[in-house]
Amino acid sequence: MITRSHIKDDAPSVAVYSDCERYRYALTRVWEPQGRRLSFVMLNPSTATEVQNDPTVERCERRARALGFGGFRVTNIFAWRDTDPRKMRAALDPIGPDNDAAILEACRLGRSGDCRLGHPWGAFEPRPAGRGAVARVGPFGAAFGPVQGRTSQTSALYRLYATARGLDMIEGFTKTVIRCNGVDLAVHRAGQGRPLLLIHGFPQNHMCWESVAPQLARRHDVIIPDLRGYGESSAPANDAGNTTYSKRTMAQDMADLLTALDISRADVLGHDRGARVAYRFALDHPERLGKLGIIEIVPTADFWASWTADLAMAAYHWTFLAQPAPLPERMIGADPVAYVEWTLAQWTLTKSLEAFSPAALDSYRAQALDPARVHAMCADYRAGASFDRALDEADKAAGKQITAPLRLLYGAHGFPAKSGNAAEIWRRWAPAVEASVCEAGHFVMEENPRAVLAAFEPFFAP
């Protein structure tokens, strides 16, 4: 192989080529030798060399610098150098004899903990292929998913996914990381006005609000945290009593977040698991709550009590994810992207992924590829089957009530619709309940954002 070096601006640059120079195996630029590295895996090299960037590598460099990295490395699923992907596909061997080793070496940079894997710019699947030898490498395992690659028995196929760090943001929002209740929460924020806290559910993160948050931010100070264990927030290990991911603990996270932001009182809108955090916040911290919005749930203890055979089939994940570790984690880990895509599609009205934007889907896939977050999501449901259910039952027996005004919206084809009279169930918990149903499955904000805005803009109006 041929290795060439050059000083490009402030960055020493190294490119590795095959002896015939038809393949470029790696391109590395470093401007801070002690800084972290960002490793990009893309389709095939174009015109970038140790001397110059092409437009794609230029974007890689800008992204690496903007994210605070000290350098980056580019490898490609096909090492054949060509500006025309059609010509690359026509090559006898578009991969290159040493390309597998180059990609594995880029992955092994993560063993020191100072390297992260970036988004691929392209993907190419010429024909079905078996899995290669590598699934996860060292501590990089939390940063990328299965690496499917060529072996001597298979044709070429690599597919690498983004780390759960560096997820996309909702347009117009800024992101900060705030320490709350012993964990770091990634918090997205935009707008002015009365504070409105939006809390996502499973298997999602802040991106589930992208279709409604910008509109809500016109009249509200909209605050969107990733729950602990989700998105880019901390994902601590669960405890024996299932309290780490209990809704009481997560509600305390939200209370501490408001305190850190110097907000004494806020309105709260939650979906799915986030709605469970929201009503627990209402019960545990009533003095911090203005109005409460609930999307697509009934209270945990009532949901368990309403189970029939049909509901058990629809909501199988409540028992599956709650099984003792590591059973569900290992099963999901066999193909996490397929699991999260199947879950998302099956819970929509159309049984497809069409309701979700590409950016949101990428963030949900990346999250599912992080074993720590899969464990956290399972722990969330373990808490729901034990600590959360018991706490609800105790509060219900004691006659504890939600005193804030409550607005419920659920999909005509979602889970509350299968649980009995959802509005009446909530009226046992809160004296002031407004309720409505819309045409949607479970993911109401993405399937029917107009219905969400129609229900909650007037409700939360100052």
C-alpha positions as CSV (number, residue, x, y, z in Angstrom):
1,M,0.0,0.0,0.0
2,I,1.0,3.6,-0.5
3,T,0.8,6.2,2.3
4,R,1.0,9.9,1.5
5,S,1.2,12.8,3.9
6,H,0.5,16.6,3.5
7,I,-0.1,19.6,5.8
8,K,-3.5,20.9,4.8
9,D,-4.0,24.3,6.5
10,D,-3.6,23.5,10.2
11,A,-4.2,19.7,9.8
12,P,-1.6,17.1,9.0
13,S,-3.3,14.8,6.5
14,V,-2.6,11.2,5.7
15,A,-4.1,9.1,2.9
16,V,-3.7,5.4,2.3
17,Y,-4.0,4.0,-1.2
18,S,-3.6,0.6,-2.9
19,D,-0.4,0.1,-4.9
20,C,-2.4,0.6,-8.1
21,E,-3.9,3.8,-6.6
22,R,-7.4,2.8,-7.8
23,Y,-8.5,2.3,-4.1
24,R,-8.3,4.8,-1.3
25,Y,-8.6,3.0,2.0
26,A,-8.4,5.8,4.5
27,L,-8.1,9.5,4.8
28,T,-7.2,11.1,8.1
29,R,-6.9,14.7,9.1
30,V,-5.8,15.8,12.6
31,W,-5.7,19.4,13.9
32,E,-5.6,18.7,17.6
33,P,-3.4,15.7,18.3
34,Q,-4.8,15.3,21.9
35,G,-8.4,15.7,20.8
36,R,-11.1,13.1,20.1
37,R,-11.5,11.6,16.6
38,L,-14.7,11.3,14.5
39,S,-14.7,8.3,12.1
40,F,-17.0,8.5,9.0
41,V,-17.9,5.5,6.9
42,M,-19.2,6.4,3.5
43,L,-20.0,4.9,0.1
44,N,-16.8,5.3,-2.0
45,P,-14.0,7.8,-2.4
46,S,-14.5,10.6,-4.9
47,T,-11.7,13.2,-5.4
48,A,-10.5,13.9,-1.9
49,T,-6.8,13.2,-1.3
50,E,-4.2,14.1,1.4
51,V,-3.9,17.5,-0.3
52,Q,-7.5,18.5,-1.0
53,N,-11.1,17.9,0.1
54,D,-14.0,17.0,-2.1
55,P,-17.4,18.5,-1.1
56,T,-18.4,15.5,1.0
57,V,-15.1,15.3,2.9
58,E,-15.3,19.1,3.4
59,R,-18.7,18.6,5.1
60,C,-17.1,15.9,7.3
61,E,-14.4,18.2,8.3
62,R,-16.8,21.1,9.1
63,R,-19.0,18.7,11.2
64,A,-16.0,17.3,13.1
65,R,-14.7,20.7,13.9
66,A,-18.2,22.0,14.9
67,L,-18.7,19.1,17.3
68,G,-15.4,19.8,19.0
69,F,-13.4,16.9,17.7
70,G,-9.6,17.1,17.1
71,G,-9.6,15.2,13.8
72,F,-11.5,12.7,11.7
73,R,-10.9,9.6,9.6
74,V,-12.9,8.6,6.5
75,T,-13.2,5.1,5.3
76,N,-15.7,3.7,2.7
77,I,-17.8,0.6,2.3
78,F,-16.3,0.5,-1.2
79,A,-12.7,1.8,-1.6
80,W,-12.9,2.2,-5.5
81,R,-12.1,5.8,-6.4
82,D,-14.6,7.2,-8.8
83,T,-16.9,10.3,-9.0
84,D,-19.6,8.2,-10.7
85,P,-21.2,5.5,-8.4
86,R,-22.4,3.6,-11.6
87,K,-18.8,3.2,-12.7
88,M,-17.8,2.1,-9.2
89,R,-20.6,-0.6,-9.2
90,A,-19.3,-1.8,-12.6
91,A,-15.8,-2.4,-11.3
92,L,-14.7,-6.0,-10.9
93,D,-13.9,-5.6,-7.2
94,P,-15.3,-2.2,-6.0
95,I,-14.4,-3.0,-2.4
96,G,-10.6,-3.4,-2.6
97,P,-8.5,-6.3,-1.1
98,D,-7.5,-4.3,2.0
99,N,-10.7,-2.4,2.7
100,D,-12.2,-4.7,5.4
101,A,-9.0,-4.2,7.4
102,A,-9.2,-0.4,7.0
103,I,-12.8,-0.3,8.3
104,L,-12.0,-2.5,11.2
105,E,-9.0,-0.4,12.1
106,A,-11.2,2.7,12.1
107,C,-13.6,0.9,14.5
108,R,-10.7,-0.2,16.7
109,L,-9.8,3.4,17.3
110,G,-12.7,3.4,19.7
111,R,-10.9,1.0,22.0
112,S,-9.2,4.0,23.6
113,G,-12.6,5.7,24.1
114,D,-11.5,8.8,22.0
115,C,-13.3,8.0,18.8
116,R,-16.9,8.1,17.6
117,L,-18.6,6.8,14.5
118,G,-20.4,9.3,12.3
119,H,-23.2,8.9,9.8
120,P,-22.5,7.2,6.5
121,W,-23.3,9.4,3.5
122,G,-24.5,6.5,1.4
123,A,-25.4,2.8,1.4
124,F,-25.2,0.1,-1.3
125,E,-26.7,-3.3,-1.3
126,P,-25.8,-5.2,-4.5
127,R,-27.4,-8.5,-3.4
128,P,-28.2,-10.3,-0.2
129,A,-25.2,-11.1,1.9
130,G,-24.4,-12.8,5.1
131,R,-23.0,-11.2,8.2
132,G,-19.4,-10.6,8.5
133,A,-17.2,-11.4,11.5
134,V,-17.6,-8.1,13.4
135,A,-20.6,-7.1,15.5
136,R,-19.1,-4.7,18.1
137,V,-15.6,-3.7,18.9
138,G,-14.5,-2.8,22.4
139,P,-16.2,0.3,23.9
140,F,-17.3,1.3,20.5
141,G,-20.1,-1.2,21.1
142,A,-22.2,1.6,22.6
143,A,-21.6,3.7,19.5
144,F,-22.4,1.6,16.5
145,G,-24.5,-1.3,15.5
146,P,-23.9,-4.5,13.7
147,V,-21.2,-4.2,11.0
148,Q,-22.2,-6.4,8.2
149,G,-19.2,-7.1,6.0
150,R,-17.6,-9.3,3.4
151,T,-16.0,-12.5,4.4
152,S,-14.5,-15.1,2.1
153,Q,-17.9,-16.8,1.9
154,T,-20.1,-13.8,1.2
155,S,-20.5,-10.9,-1.1
156,A,-20.2,-7.3,0.0
157,L,-22.5,-5.6,2.4
158,Y,-21.7,-3.1,5.2
159,R,-24.3,-1.2,7.1
160,L,-23.2,1.1,10.0
161,Y,-25.5,3.3,11.9
162,A,-25.0,6.5,13.9
163,T,-24.1,6.6,17.5
164,A,-26.8,7.6,20.0
165,R,-24.7,10.7,20.5
166,G,-25.0,13.6,18.0
167,L,-28.7,12.9,17.2
168,D,-30.6,15.4,15.0
169,M,-32.3,18.4,16.6
170,I,-35.7,19.9,15.9
171,E,-35.4,22.9,13.6
172,G,-35.1,26.1,15.6
173,F,-34.2,24.5,18.9
174,T,-31.0,24.6,20.8
175,K,-29.5,21.8,22.9
176,T,-27.9,21.8,26.3
177,V,-26.9,19.1,28.8
178,I,-28.1,19.7,32.3
179,R,-27.3,17.7,35.4
180,C,-30.5,16.6,37.2
181,N,-31.1,14.1,40.0
182,G,-27.7,12.4,39.4
183,V,-28.0,12.1,35.6
184,D,-27.2,14.3,32.6
185,L,-30.3,15.2,30.6
186,A,-30.1,16.4,27.0
187,V,-32.5,19.3,26.8
188,H,-33.9,21.0,23.6
189,R,-35.4,24.4,24.0
190,A,-37.0,27.2,21.9
191,G,-39.6,29.9,22.1
192,Q,-40.8,32.4,24.7
193,G,-43.8,32.5,27.0
194,R,-45.2,30.3,29.7
195,P,-43.0,27.2,30.1
196,L,-44.3,24.0,28.4
197,L,-42.5,20.8,29.1
198,L,-42.8,18.1,26.4
199,I,-41.9,14.5,27.4
200,H,-41.5,11.7,24.8
201,G,-42.2,8.0,25.1
202,F,-40.9,4.6,23.9
203,P,-39.1,3.8,21.6
204,Q,-38.5,7.5,20.8
205,N,-36.8,10.6,22.0
206,H,-37.1,14.4,21.6
207,M,-37.5,14.0,17.8
208,C,-41.1,12.7,18.2
209,W,-42.2,16.3,18.8
210,E,-40.7,17.8,15.6
211,S,-44.0,18.2,13.8
212,V,-45.7,20.2,16.7
213,A,-42.9,21.7,18.8
214,P,-42.1,24.6,16.5
215,Q,-45.7,25.7,16.4
216,L,-46.0,25.4,20.2
217,A,-42.8,27.5,20.5
218,R,-44.6,30.5,19.0
219,R,-46.4,31.1,22.3
220,H,-44.5,29.0,24.8
221,D,-41.0,28.5,26.2
222,V,-40.9,24.9,24.9
223,I,-38.5,22.5,26.8
224,I,-38.0,19.0,25.4
225,P,-35.7,16.7,27.5
226,D,-34.6,13.2,26.5
227,L,-35.7,11.0,29.4
228,R,-33.0,9.3,31.3
229,G,-32.0,6.2,29.3
230,Y,-33.2,7.7,26.0
231,G,-31.8,10.0,23.3
232,E,-28.6,11.6,24.4
233,S,-29.3,11.6,28.2
234,S,-27.5,9.4,30.7
235,A,-28.4,5.8,30.8
236,P,-27.5,4.4,34.2
237,A,-27.8,0.7,35.0
238,N,-31.0,-0.4,36.7
239,D,-31.3,-1.3,40.4
240,A,-32.8,-4.4,42.0
241,G,-35.9,-2.6,43.1
242,N,-36.6,-1.1,39.6
243,T,-36.5,2.4,41.0
244,T,-33.8,3.9,38.7
245,Y,-36.3,4.1,35.8
246,S,-39.4,4.4,37.9
247,K,-41.8,7.3,36.9
248,R,-41.2,8.8,40.4
249,T,-37.5,9.0,39.7
250,M,-38.1,10.4,36.2
251,A,-40.6,12.9,37.6
252,Q,-38.0,14.1,40.0
253,D,-35.6,14.5,37.0
254,M,-38.2,16.8,35.6
255,A,-38.6,18.8,38.8
256,D,-34.9,19.2,39.1
257,L,-34.7,20.3,35.5
258,L,-37.2,23.1,36.1
259,T,-35.2,24.1,39.1
260,A,-32.0,24.2,37.1
261,L,-33.7,26.4,34.5
262,D,-35.1,28.7,37.3
263,I,-38.7,27.8,36.4
264,S,-41.0,27.5,39.4
265,R,-44.0,26.2,37.5
266,A,-44.7,24.7,34.0
267,D,-47.4,23.1,31.9
268,V,-46.6,19.5,30.9
269,L,-47.5,17.5,27.9
270,G,-46.5,13.8,27.7
271,H,-46.9,10.9,25.3
272,D,-46.6,7.2,26.1
273,R,-43.9,6.7,28.8
274,G,-43.5,10.5,28.9
275,A,-47.2,10.8,29.8
276,R,-46.6,8.4,32.7
277,V,-43.8,10.6,33.9
278,A,-46.1,13.6,33.4
279,Y,-49.0,12.3,35.6
280,R,-46.5,11.1,38.3
281,F,-45.1,14.6,38.2
282,A,-48.6,15.9,38.7
283,L,-49.1,13.6,41.8
284,D,-45.7,14.1,43.3
285,H,-45.0,17.8,42.5
286,P,-48.5,19.5,42.2
287,E,-47.0,22.9,43.2
288,R,-44.8,22.8,40.1
289,L,-47.6,22.1,37.6
290,G,-49.9,24.4,35.7
291,K,-51.9,22.2,33.3
292,L,-51.4,18.6,32.3
293,G,-51.7,17.2,28.8
294,I,-51.8,13.4,28.3
295,I,-51.5,11.7,24.9
296,E,-52.3,8.0,24.3
297,I,-52.3,6.4,27.8
298,V,-54.4,5.5,30.8
299,P,-52.7,5.3,34.2
300,T,-50.4,2.3,34.7
301,A,-52.3,0.4,37.3
302,D,-55.6,0.8,35.3
303,F,-53.9,-0.3,32.1
304,W,-52.7,-3.5,33.8
305,A,-56.2,-4.1,35.2
306,S,-57.8,-3.7,31.8
307,W,-55.9,-6.5,30.1
308,T,-57.8,-8.9,28.0
309,A,-56.4,-11.5,25.5
310,D,-56.7,-9.0,22.7
311,L,-55.0,-6.2,24.6
312,A,-52.3,-8.6,25.8
313,M,-51.5,-9.4,22.2
314,A,-51.4,-5.7,21.2
315,A,-49.4,-4.6,24.2
316,Y,-47.1,-7.7,24.5
317,H,-44.1,-5.4,25.0
318,W,-45.3,-4.6,28.5
319,T,-44.5,-8.1,29.6
320,F,-41.7,-8.8,27.1
321,L,-39.6,-5.8,28.1
322,A,-40.3,-6.3,31.8
323,Q,-38.7,-9.8,31.8
324,P,-35.6,-10.1,33.9
325,A,-32.3,-8.9,32.4
326,P,-30.7,-9.8,30.1
327,L,-33.4,-11.8,28.2
328,P,-35.2,-9.0,26.3
329,E,-31.9,-7.1,25.9
330,R,-30.3,-10.0,24.1
331,M,-33.3,-10.7,21.9
332,I,-33.5,-7.1,20.8
333,G,-29.8,-7.0,20.4
334,A,-29.9,-9.7,17.7
335,D,-31.3,-7.1,15.3
336,P,-32.2,-3.8,17.1
337,V,-33.0,-1.8,14.0
338,A,-35.5,-4.4,12.8
339,Y,-37.1,-4.5,16.2
340,V,-37.5,-0.7,16.5
341,E,-38.7,-0.4,12.9
342,W,-41.2,-3.2,13.4
343,T,-42.5,-1.6,16.6
344,L,-42.9,1.8,15.1
345,A,-44.7,0.5,12.1
346,Q,-47.0,-1.9,13.9
347,W,-48.3,0.8,16.3
348,T,-49.3,3.2,13.5
349,L,-52.7,3.2,11.8
350,T,-51.1,2.5,8.4
351,K,-48.7,-0.2,9.7
352,S,-45.8,1.6,8.0
353,L,-43.0,4.0,8.7
354,E,-44.4,6.7,6.5
355,A,-45.4,9.0,9.4
356,F,-41.9,9.3,10.6
357,S,-39.3,11.7,9.1
358,P,-35.9,10.3,8.0
359,A,-34.2,12.3,10.8
360,A,-36.5,10.9,13.4
361,L,-36.1,7.4,12.2
362,D,-32.3,7.7,12.2
363,S,-32.4,8.9,15.8
364,Y,-34.7,6.0,16.9
365,R,-32.5,3.5,15.1
366,A,-29.3,4.9,16.6
367,Q,-30.8,4.8,20.0
368,A,-31.8,1.2,19.6
369,L,-28.3,0.3,18.6
370,D,-26.9,1.5,21.9
371,P,-27.0,-1.5,24.4
372,A,-27.1,0.8,27.4
373,R,-30.3,2.4,26.0
374,V,-31.9,-0.9,25.2
375,H,-31.2,-1.9,28.8
376,A,-32.7,1.4,30.0
377,M,-35.9,1.0,27.9
378,C,-36.3,-2.5,29.3
379,A,-35.8,-1.1,32.8
380,D,-38.4,1.5,32.2
381,Y,-41.0,-1.3,31.6
382,R,-39.6,-3.4,34.5
383,A,-40.5,-0.4,36.7
384,G,-43.9,-0.2,35.1
385,A,-44.6,-3.8,36.0
386,S,-43.5,-3.4,39.6
387,F,-42.7,-0.1,41.3
388,D,-44.9,2.1,39.2
389,R,-47.9,-0.2,39.3
390,A,-47.6,-0.6,43.1
391,L,-47.3,3.2,43.6
392,D,-50.4,3.8,41.5
393,E,-52.4,1.3,43.4
394,A,-51.4,2.8,46.7
395,D,-52.2,6.3,45.5
396,K,-55.6,5.1,44.2
397,A,-56.4,3.4,47.4
398,A,-55.5,6.6,49.3
399,G,-57.7,8.7,47.1
400,K,-54.9,10.8,45.8
401,Q,-56.0,13.1,43.0
402,I,-54.5,15.2,40.2
403,T,-55.7,18.7,41.0
404,A,-54.5,20.4,37.8
405,P,-56.7,20.7,34.7
406,L,-56.1,17.6,32.5
407,R,-56.5,17.3,28.7
408,L,-56.5,13.8,27.2
409,L,-56.0,13.0,23.5
410,Y,-55.7,9.4,22.2
411,G,-55.8,7.7,18.9
412,A,-58.9,5.8,17.8
413,H,-56.7,2.8,17.0
414,G,-54.2,3.2,19.9
415,F,-53.8,1.5,23.3
416,P,-56.3,3.6,25.4
417,A,-59.0,2.8,22.8
418,K,-58.5,-0.9,23.7
419,S,-58.6,-0.2,27.4
420,G,-62.2,0.6,28.1
421,N,-63.6,4.2,28.5
422,A,-60.3,6.1,28.7
423,A,-61.9,9.4,29.7
424,E,-63.8,7.8,32.6
425,I,-60.7,6.0,33.8
426,W,-58.9,9.4,34.0
427,R,-61.9,11.0,35.8
428,R,-61.3,8.7,38.7
429,W,-57.9,10.4,39.0
430,A,-58.7,14.0,38.2
431,P,-61.9,16.1,38.7
432,A,-61.3,18.3,35.6
433,V,-60.8,16.2,32.5
434,E,-61.3,17.1,28.9
435,A,-60.9,14.2,26.4
436,S,-61.0,13.7,22.7
437,V,-60.2,11.0,20.1
438,C,-58.4,11.5,16.8
439,E,-57.8,9.3,13.8
440,A,-54.4,7.8,14.5
441,G,-52.6,4.8,15.9
442,H,-50.2,5.2,18.9
443,F,-47.8,7.8,17.6
444,V,-50.3,10.6,17.5
445,M,-47.9,13.6,17.2
446,E,-46.4,12.1,14.0
447,E,-49.5,10.5,12.6
448,N,-51.9,13.4,13.2
449,P,-50.0,16.6,14.3
450,R,-53.0,18.8,13.4
451,A,-55.1,17.0,16.0
452,V,-52.4,17.5,18.6
453,L,-52.2,21.2,17.9
454,A,-56.0,21.5,17.8
455,A,-56.3,19.8,21.2
456,F,-53.5,21.4,23.1
457,E,-52.9,24.9,21.7
458,P,-56.2,26.2,23.1
459,F,-55.7,24.2,26.3
460,F,-52.3,25.6,27.1
461,A,-53.1,29.1,25.8
462,P,-52.0,31.7,28.3
